[in-house]
Amino acid sequence: MVHGFAPILGFLALIAAFFIIARRFSSKGEQAWMWVSIVVGVATLVLSSVPNITADWEIGRFNFLPLWLGVTLGYAYASLVVWKLKRELEVLDTRGTTHPKMEAR
């Protein structure tokens, strides 16, 4: 039972993270990144929901292509955001300003 339910919760958490990161981008004045985060969050949610909405449960016919596209889009965008945030930390390091978490090292 947990095996079927846990991935759904994890993926919904990823989608929620897109909206949380959109708020961060908004507060830093990065409007383009904010809108991309919102659009990707909505698109990922819609694409991952399509197989359940369009499934023919009686004969067992499912179209998983939208789900695969949604998962790919979600994780690709999450990777892009991590790359962007890592670059921001590296820029802070080159300026001589250290991130509070990095001082503990």
N, C-alpha and C positions, 0 to 999 in steps of 0.2 A: 504494500500500500504506500509506504513512504517513497519507494523507488519511483512511483508514478507521479507523486505530488511534489516532491522536493525540487525537481528541475523547473517546474512551473513557478514556484516561489522564488527560486534563484534568478530566473529570467525576468520576472516582474521587478525584482530588486534592481537588476541592471537597468531596466527601463526607467524606474524611479530615479536612479542615479543620473540619468540624462537630464531630467528636469531639475535636479538639485544642482548639477554642474551648470545648467543654463542660468540659474539664479546667480551663481558665482561669477559667470562671465558678464552678466548684466551689471552686477555691482562694481566690476572692474572696468566698465565702459566698453566691453568687447561685444558690441551688438551683433555682429555677423556670427560669431561663435555661439552666442545665445540662441539666435534663430535656427542655426543649424542643429544645435542640441535639441531644441523643441521639435523640429521637423523629423529628425532621426528618431526621437522617442516615440512620436505618434506613428510614423511609418513602421517602425519595428513592432509596435503593439498591434497595428492593423494587420501587417503581414503574418505575424505569428498567430493571429486569431482566425484568419481565413480558412485554414483546413478544418477547424471545428464548425465553422458556420456553413461551409459548403459540402460537408461530408454527407455521404449517403450511408447512414448507419445500418440500414437494413441489408444491403448487399456488401457492405464493407469496402466501399470505394472512397478513397481519400486522395486529395491532391496535396502532397507535402512540399511542392516546389515553393509556394509562398512562405512556408515556415522556414525552409532552408535559406531563402533570400533574407528573411527577417533576422535569423540568427547570424548570418554572415554580416549583414549590415550592422547589427548591434555590436558584435565583437570587433569588427573592423573600426567602427567609430570609437569604441572604448579604447582601442589601441592607439588611435590617433590622438585622443585627448591625453592619454598617459604620456605619449611622446611630447606633446606640446607643453605639458606641465613640467616634464623633466627638463626640457630646454629652458623654461623660465627659471628653474632652480640653478641650472648651469650658468645662466647669465648673471644671476645674483652672486654666485661664487666668483666669477671673473671680475666683478666690480669690487670685490673685497667685502661685500655684505654677505654674511652667512645666514642661513636659514636657522631658526631656533632649534629645530630637530637635529641639525647637523653639528651644532656646538657640543652636543653630548659625546661625540666621538673622540 
